Amino acid sequence: MRFPSLRRRPPVELREEVLREMVLLRERTPDISGSVACTVDGLTVACDLNADNAEQTAALSAACSR
């Protein structure tokens, strides 16, 4: 019996929808400079950061939530 991979990324359509919502949130809230949405195991779903460290931020977020 094969088990589905737990490290799959969400569909592209979902990632794009999440990113659109993140951009709207950043545009409406001046205190937000960027955001990252990630899975509980640290995979990036969407990223609205100006920096190149989205993968590290997602991994750190997953580590802090456990």
C-alpha positions, 0 to 999 in steps of 0.5 A: 500500500502506498501512502500519499506524499505529505510534502505536496504543494497546494494546486497553483490556483490555490497558491495564486488566490492566497497570494492575491489576498496577501497583496490586498491585505498588505495594500490595505494595512500600512503596518504590513510589509509582507507575508508568507503562507506556509504549510505546517511542515514548512513548505511555502504556499505563497509569498509576498515578501520583498526579501529572498528568504521566503523558504527560511521564513516558512521553515522557521514559522513551521518550527515555531508552531510545533 
